[in-house]
């Protein structure tokens, strides 16, 4: 049995995803340190793709809740292709995070993830702090 994810799941379930992270769809954050942090950002990006922020937040909360109970994202999400993409990144989060951290071109890598398209990869990159890292390297 896998341990519970370490991204504040209990607090998120009590108070909603906004208690943990809020709507960070346009925000720049720091680089994830764990596979669970990484996959949380990926799932959030998928949930927010092509919907209003309120719908994205509710969908994200339902998906995380379903996954935390060992169920499929399909329980919290009616879109079958997005639900399958979420289930896949959840199952493969350790491998995906290792590949992401090892990738020299993080933006290109993000485009290989399921349901992360040409627009969504940029919002995901902001969530993951990719642009902040690039700015720090340019200054150094």
HELIX and SHEET records of a PDB file:
HELIX    1   1 UNK A    9  UNK A   15  1                                   7    
HELIX    2   2 UNK A   17  UNK A   20  1                                   4    
HELIX    3   3 UNK A   35  UNK A   48  1                                  14    
HELIX    4   4 UNK A   53  UNK A   68  1                                  16    
HELIX    5   5 UNK A   73  UNK A   75  5                                   3    
HELIX    6   6 UNK A   80  UNK A   91  1                                  12    
HELIX    7   7 UNK A   93  UNK A  102  1                                  10    
HELIX    8   8 UNK A  106  UNK A  110  1                                   5    
HELIX    9   9 UNK A  120  UNK A  127  1                                   8    
HELIX   10  10 UNK A  130  UNK A  139  1                                  10    
END                                                                             
